[in-house]
Amino acid sequence: MNFLKVLNTVAIMIPLLFVIVGLFITDLLALAMISTILTGIIQLIIGISYFMKFPKNNDIKIYFVFVVLFFICISFNLTSGWIWILPPALCSYLSILIYSPKE
């Protein structure tokens, strides 16, 4: 579980570091936006690993329902303003799941 915590922290820090450096080197701001894709991929891997470790946990199932909802909306071009709130919300939700103590 510690590995998932470290990997999640790294995934979250990648775009943040590019944004901080991008404040001084503005060419890297575009790279920060692109690196969020990498963060999403890493978080999906973390979510799958978490699900394999805790298959009966309903919270991780809720996470995957919203991940699927996001990809369905993107696939069918249903990209209204609210849909872009979902990736940061999912990132936060998965982080809370990983960092909260388990029974």
Number of C-alpha atoms within 10 A of each C-alpha: 11 9 9 18 14 11 17 22 13 14 21 21 14 15 21 16 12 21 19 14 15 16 11 10 11 13 12 17 18 12 14 19 14 13 18 19 12 15 21 17 13 17 21 17 15 21 22 15 14 18 17 11 11 13 12 10 13 10 14 19 14 13 19 17 11 15 16 12 14 19 13 12 14 14 10 8 9 12 12 9 7 7 14 12 10 14 15 12 13 19 18 13 15 22 19 11 16 19 13 9 7 7 3
